[in-house]
């Protein structure tokens, strides 16, 4: 089952008032991620700064504008859900759009910042930084 568009995710989160329900929904989003092939779970694709293991694979489309398709995975359920949120926001977008999108501000507006542990927040920031770096590299090459 593919991830819903980011606008649908935001709408669905808005319907859920209880944070336990929101966490369950985020975990469910993680279950919707396409499986990442084990061959992509290599050191180069690891996201540094995460307490759990997180991988990000980036495929660059050679078109104008340059777009990035992202695959992600984690060994922790809630983190896998956060990866799904980031992929719903960024995957399939142009490198320029990715660089211009402030995911941390966007997710803060959802109330996630106040409800994630400092460790998860730092890991999520590391994931966003890696996605942004991949977009910068895609434009440079």
C-alpha positions in Angstrom: 0.0 0.0 0.0 1.6 3.3 -1.1 2.0 6.2 1.3 -0.8 8.8 1.2 0.1 12.3 -0.1 1.5 14.6 2.5 -1.7 16.7 2.5 -3.8 13.6 3.4 -1.4 12.7 6.2 -1.7 16.2 7.6 -5.5 16.1 7.4 -5.5 12.6 9.0 -3.3 13.8 11.9 -5.6 16.7 12.4 -8.5 14.4 13.0 -6.6 12.6 15.7 -6.7 14.6 19.0 -5.0 12.1 21.2 -1.2 11.7 20.8 -1.4 8.0 21.4 -3.6 7.8 18.3 -1.2 10.0 16.4 1.7 7.8 17.3 -0.2 4.7 16.1 -1.0 6.5 12.8 2.7 7.4 12.4 3.7 3.8 13.0 1.1 2.7 10.5 2.6 5.0 7.9 6.0 3.3 8.6 4.4 0.0 7.8 3.3 1.4 4.4 6.8 2.1 3.3 8.1 0.1 0.4 10.6 -2.5 1.7 14.2 -1.3 1.3 16.3 -4.0 -0.4 19.0 -5.3 2.0 21.6 -4.3 -0.6 20.7 -0.6 0.1 21.3 -1.0 3.8 25.0 -0.1 3.6 27.2 2.3 5.4 26.9 5.0 2.8 23.1 5.1 3.2 23.1 5.2 7.0 21.8 8.3 8.6 24.3 9.5 11.2 23.0 11.0 14.5 20.1 8.5 15.0 19.9 6.3 18.0 18.2 3.6 16.0 19.4 2.4 12.6 18.1 4.6 9.7 18.9 4.2 6.1 18.2 6.6 3.2 18.7 5.7 -0.4 18.4 8.4 -3.0 17.8 7.9 -6.7 18.3 11.0 -8.9 16.3 11.3 -12.1 18.2 12.9 -15.0 15.5 15.3 -16.0 15.0 19.0 -15.9 14.3 19.7 -13.1 16.4 17.1 -11.3 14.0 15.1 -9.1 14.9 12.7 -6.2 13.1 9.5 -5.4 13.8 8.4 -1.8 13.7 5.1 -0.1 14.1 4.9 3.7 13.9 2.4 6.5 14.6 2.0 10.2 14.8 -0.8 12.7 12.4 1.1 15.1 8.7 1.3 14.5 8.1 5.0 15.4 11.3 6.1 13.6 10.2 4.2 10.5 7.0 6.2 10.7 9.0 9.4 10.9 11.0 8.3 7.9 7.6 7.7 6.1 6.6 11.3 6.9 9.8 12.7 5.5 9.5 10.6 2.4 5.9 11.7 1.9 7.0 15.3 2.1 10.1 15.0 -0.1 10.2 12.0 -2.4 9.4 12.7 -6.0 10.1 16.4 -5.6 12.7 18.4 -7.5 16.0 19.0 -5.7 15.2 22.7 -5.7 11.8 22.1 -4.0 13.5 19.9 -1.4 16.1 22.5 -0.6 13.4 25.2 -0.3 11.1 23.1 2.0 11.7 23.6 5.7 10.6 20.2 7.0 11.5 20.9 10.6 9.2 23.9 10.6 6.5 21.9 8.8 6.6 19.1 11.3 6.8 21.5 14.2 3.5 22.9 13.0 2.0 19.4 13.3 3.0 19.4 17.0 5.6 16.7 16.5 8.5 18.6 18.0 6.8 18.8 21.5 5.9 15.1 21.5 9.1 13.5 20.4 12.0 12.7 22.7 15.1 14.7 22.3 16.9 11.6 20.8 14.2 11.1 18.2 14.1 14.8 17.4 17.9 14.8 16.8 17.6 11.7 14.6 14.8 13.2 12.6 16.9 16.4 12.1 19.8 14.2 10.9 17.5 12.5 8.4 16.2 15.9 7.1 19.8 17.2 6.9 20.8 14.1 4.8 17.9 14.6 2.4 18.8 18.3 2.0 22.5 17.4 1.4 21.4 14.8 -1.2 19.4 17.5 -3.0 22.4 19.9 -3.0 24.6 17.1 -4.4 22.1 16.3 -7.1 22.0 19.9 -8.3 25.8 20.2 -8.2 26.4 17.1 -10.4 
